Amino acid sequence: MPVLSSSTAPNSEQFQTRQAAFDIALNRLRTQQAQVSEGGGEKQRERHISRGKIPVRDRIDMLLDPGAPFLELSALAAWGLYDNKVPAAGIVAGIGVISGVPCMIIANDPTVMGGTFYAETVKKHFRAQEIAQQQRLPIVYLVDSGGANLAQQDLVFPDKEHFGGAFYQQCRMSASGIPQLAAVFGPATAGGAYIPALSDEVIMVKGHGHIFLGGPPLVKAATKEEIDAESLGGAELHTFETGVSDHIAYSEAEALGKMRDIVANLNSPKNLSVTENAAPPRFDMAEIGGIIGDDLKVPYDIHEIIARLVDDSEFQSFKADYGSTLVCGFAKIMGNPVAILANNGVLFPESAVKGAHFIELADQRQIPLLFLQNITGFMIGIEAERGGIAKHSAKLVYAVSNARVPKLTLICGGSYGAGNYGMCGRGFCPDFLFTWPTSRTAVMGGETAAGVMTDLQRSKGAPEEKIAQTEKGILDQFTEQSDPYYSTARLWDDGVIEPEQTRTVLGFCLAVTADFERDRSKRPVYRM
């Protein structure tokens, strides 16, 4: 295959300036990730450990195969919300290998508000289930939760993707043969009791694990009965008498060992097809920060990024001389074949038609799609409209919507307007979507939005002072709301990742999706 070249000059002043700016953004990401990894803080962590309990991330480490990777999803969910008192939305979710089987792990962090479910907790839980359902991954629930946060009952209880929707998905996945397994390390209270109750196989830890629809205080208030937690819903009761639990463990370590044994005997066909000997890129991934910087107004050649992501920097371009603002081509990442669509400028009619054609080829050849987003949108103006941009952009949107192969999206720059849609944004259900710490996502750039609104006010004769206030307000709003941490806090992506981690993350995701099972009964119709 043809090999990409690079014109990057790491010793140049431009590179050094961009690298310094990017390093500031990178340090911000690392600082926030470190803070989140501490859970509810030192005091809560010490209290947790003093009870003979293992911190949530240590539980996951003990559950995974030695040296196995763990792809944590949405680590910064709820960042900046609730005065940052709900780090990671109180739940750790991600994909890891247990007894040789890739599994989705959903683990409550009881050091964060007692592991109760906030709106973002439910959304993160639901998203993890969605990924597991699509990729047919067994789910292991590590339960230690006080259930729904009552102060947010209207945000976690009644709607389709709230608590009830999570239980519905759990039932549907179990019925379709996707294992649902639970280890109960603490309370599983009220609605939270249904997580283990709906699981195929359940382990409870004696003295710590409790399952009940209503805890002792609620029982006393409702029925005047007085009873302790262990007698009401402890491990011995549910394992020896009620049958709610299938196994009893006398320590958390024993429970994790039993879970590994259960997973080992699932007879799961799922494997990770990671090629250990895949040739690395010929160019240094550490140079990406110096290539992209932190100013989205300064363009860069997307080929420089592709050359640092794909195996041996090999890339077979498709229609390289047509619609060149959309770069398309075939490559491999960590040994997995991938069809890449990457922005190198605004999308013209030719770019959109080329993209739709390329997606059809990838779909026909059963090659997963990777979208690298750095897009201001589709071209507008007289010439573009007369060239049929509305129709041609719809062709790309149609092709993205109906592709049956796995779709991965990385927002490595701007993601604006309909360009977000045409390049498989969140609304188009990519299997995974990640962002870089300098990315931006919005309906349009803040300056453009401010220009539209201030021009409208001027046309109505508004005073300049009011116009200036409007402009500042819109710029501030768009700056805040297009920030990657604003997006990831609200689960609009699956996580903010470092450029140097990107090849590993994408390779892992491609391996997870490699033996995908999609409906191939009918060939989709592409409106080219």
Disulfide bonds with the S-S distance in Angstrom:
none
